[in-house]
């Protein structure tokens, strides 16, 4: 069976950036996803489309086809007082390299990496950690199968939320409102 939209795909691979291995996924514990559902980078999916179990793959994604270029506006200076809880800073919180969950003014969740701590200010980087990087993938298609109706509706791991979020768990939520 070939990889195409709505097929469940299992892959093993090694991800390398600048000659450094960042991630290794083995055939014993492969990465599984439903093709064409936005789980992976579009250019990654393009590179494996049509392959079948046992096929090898090897390709490079330019930064623009992966997590984008570094956006200077996503690196911001914030007052260190913003990180205080009841007027106090948690020990070790403001350490270069720490990843902190934050929210933008619209309430969207963002992860920021502390790039620098200055007197009274913290420089936070909200770019994806792999922004600006060229990604090299080398791997094998472990398996390809049909997705079940349940998987297509709710995702492979139940990540797709159907319905309106109320407790009725129905696609037609007019009955519970």
MOTATA-V817687 format. One record per run of one state. SS is the DSSP state (H for helix, E for strand, C for the rest). FROM is the first residue (numbers start at 1). TO is the last residue. Records with the same first field share a line. If there is no record, write none. Layout:
SS=FROM-TO / FROM-TO
This chain:
C=1-1 / 3-6 / 18-19 / 26-26 / 30-30 / 35-41 / 49-51 / 53-55 / 62-62 / 66-71 / 84-84 / 86-87 / 89-98 / 104-108 / 119-120 / 126-134 / 147-148 / 155-172 / 177-177
E=2-2 / 7-17 / 20-25 / 31-34 / 52-52 / 56-61 / 75-79 / 85-85 / 88-88 / 99-103 / 109-118 / 121-125 / 135-146
H=27-29 / 42-48 / 63-65 / 72-74 / 80-83 / 149-154 / 173-176
